[in-house]
Amino acid sequence: MKTKRLNLRPIEINDAEKIVELWSDPRVTEHLGGPKDPQRIRDFTIEIATDPEAVFAEEGDRWWSVCLGNTGDWIGKCGLLAKDVEGVSEIELSYFFLPAAWGSGYATEAAACLADHAFNELGHSSLIAIIDPDNRRSARVAERLGMALEKTIPRPGGVTKCIYRLLSAAP
Ligand SMILES: CC(C)(COP(=O)(O)OP(=O)(O)OC[C@H]1O[C@@H](n2cnc3c(N)ncnc32)[C@H](O)[C@@H]1OP(=O)(O)O)[C@@H](O)C(=O)NCCC(=O)NCCS
């Protein structure tokens, strides 16, 4: 999938070290429980790249690498992921970018493309974002997408998260 400035494509094995860099950066994981184990991230990325169907249960439930259209540089990843939220099956729209790519509108541009794909190609009628109450940057992306804060809920691990929701414009 392409946007004005970005390419969104399935995750490839060659993305593994960038994804490790992403999850090792304390700025990225500030509101996500801290840096993740590099080997686990590397192994999971390779698994996703080689056999996405085995990793993800639902059609359309997957991660996308986001690259700059002009240089091909890997800058982040976005996902549409099936989540159970208080016993209800939801589709979560999520976005994670290298700090060097923050502040340029890339996350909003990529997430808007994925939302469009979710509604118009995959037929979803509703998307949520699950956001730490202190993660203002993430909340601003959600708000720019047109998402509205619906509620604040307890999540596994004793944390509290905000649920933002976007409904398809289709009848
Ligand atoms: C959440 C995250 C993706 C947001 O990144 P971001 O750079 O703030 O968001 P965008 O890429 O949409 O950029 C928007 C900013 O770029 C600015 N901008 C600059 N040039 C722009 C342009 N040409 N077009 C659009 N916006 C532009 C906007 O004004 C906006 O700044 P503001 O929020 O200060 O007003 C990023 O902080 C991140 O990866 N965080 C760590 C992972 C994370 O927490 N993910 C969310 C989990 S719920």
PDBQT file of the ligand as one rigid body, heavy atoms in Angstrom, charges set to zero:
ROOT
HETATM    1  C1  LIG A 201       3.036   7.392  18.821  1.00  0.00    +0.000 C 
HETATM    2  C2  LIG A 201       3.977   7.882  17.755  1.00  0.00    +0.000 C 
HETATM    3  C3  LIG A 201       3.887   6.972  16.543  1.00  0.00    +0.000 C 
HETATM    4  C4  LIG A 201       3.576   9.309  17.371  1.00  0.00    +0.000 C 
HETATM    5  O1  LIG A 201       4.564   9.873  16.559  1.00  0.00    +0.000 OA
HETATM    6  P1  LIG A 201       4.419  11.377  16.073  1.00  0.00    +0.000 P 
HETATM    7  O2  LIG A 201       5.614  11.694  15.283  1.00  0.00    +0.000 OA
HETATM    8  O3  LIG A 201       4.075  12.259  17.222  1.00  0.00    +0.000 OA
HETATM    9  O4  LIG A 201       3.116  11.336  15.133  1.00  0.00    +0.000 OA
HETATM   10  P2  LIG A 201       3.048  11.694  13.587  1.00  0.00    +0.000 P 
HETATM   11  O5  LIG A 201       4.062  10.923  12.833  1.00  0.00    +0.000 OA
HETATM   12  O6  LIG A 201       1.647  11.551  13.180  1.00  0.00    +0.000 OA
HETATM   13  O7  LIG A 201       3.529  13.189  13.550  1.00  0.00    +0.000 OA
HETATM   14  C5  LIG A 201       2.681  14.208  14.052  1.00  0.00    +0.000 C 
HETATM   15  C6  LIG A 201       3.485  15.412  14.385  1.00  0.00    +0.000 C 
HETATM   16  O8  LIG A 201       4.270  15.817  13.270  1.00  0.00    +0.000 OA
HETATM   17  C7  LIG A 201       4.010  17.201  12.993  1.00  0.00    +0.000 C 
HETATM   18  N1  LIG A 201       4.276  17.400  11.550  1.00  0.00    +0.000 N 
HETATM   19  C8  LIG A 201       5.403  17.986  11.065  1.00  0.00    +0.000 A 
HETATM   20  N2  LIG A 201       5.392  17.962   9.729  1.00  0.00    +0.000 NA
HETATM   21  C9  LIG A 201       4.230  17.394   9.333  1.00  0.00    +0.000 A 
HETATM   22  C10 LIG A 201       3.647  17.106   8.081  1.00  0.00    +0.000 A 
HETATM   23  N3  LIG A 201       4.276  17.409   6.932  1.00  0.00    +0.000 N 
HETATM   24  N4  LIG A 201       2.450  16.497   8.038  1.00  0.00    +0.000 NA
HETATM   25  C11 LIG A 201       1.797  16.183   9.190  1.00  0.00    +0.000 A 
HETATM   26  N5  LIG A 201       2.307  16.443  10.425  1.00  0.00    +0.000 NA
HETATM   27  C12 LIG A 201       3.522  17.026  10.500  1.00  0.00    +0.000 A 
HETATM   28  C13 LIG A 201       2.606  17.421  13.472  1.00  0.00    +0.000 C 
HETATM   29  O9  LIG A 201       2.351  18.777  13.749  1.00  0.00    +0.000 OA
HETATM   30  C14 LIG A 201       2.583  16.583  14.744  1.00  0.00    +0.000 C 
HETATM   31  O10 LIG A 201       3.197  17.236  15.802  1.00  0.00    +0.000 OA
HETATM   32  P3  LIG A 201       2.391  17.471  17.197  1.00  0.00    +0.000 P 
HETATM   33  O11 LIG A 201       1.814  16.154  17.621  1.00  0.00    +0.000 OA
HETATM   34  O12 LIG A 201       3.452  17.983  18.097  1.00  0.00    +0.000 OA
HETATM   35  O13 LIG A 201       1.335  18.446  16.855  1.00  0.00    +0.000 OA
HETATM   36  C15 LIG A 201       5.432   7.884  18.268  1.00  0.00    +0.000 C 
HETATM   37  O14 LIG A 201       5.563   8.795  19.327  1.00  0.00    +0.000 OA
HETATM   38  C16 LIG A 201       5.897   6.510  18.732  1.00  0.00    +0.000 C 
HETATM   39  O15 LIG A 201       6.263   5.660  17.920  1.00  0.00    +0.000 OA
HETATM   40  N6  LIG A 201       5.882   6.303  20.068  1.00  0.00    +0.000 N 
HETATM   41  C17 LIG A 201       6.358   5.072  20.656  1.00  0.00    +0.000 C 
HETATM   42  C18 LIG A 201       5.441   3.887  20.378  1.00  0.00    +0.000 C 
HETATM   43  C19 LIG A 201       4.031   4.152  20.879  1.00  0.00    +0.000 C 
HETATM   44  O16 LIG A 201       3.849   4.635  21.987  1.00  0.00    +0.000 OA
HETATM   45  N7  LIG A 201       3.059   3.789  20.040  1.00  0.00    +0.000 N 
HETATM   46  C20 LIG A 201       1.674   3.920  20.381  1.00  0.00    +0.000 C 
HETATM   47  C21 LIG A 201       1.226   2.743  21.155  1.00  0.00    +0.000 C 
HETATM   48  S1  LIG A 201      -0.430   2.974  21.728  1.00  0.00    +0.000 SA
ENDROOT
TORSDOF 0
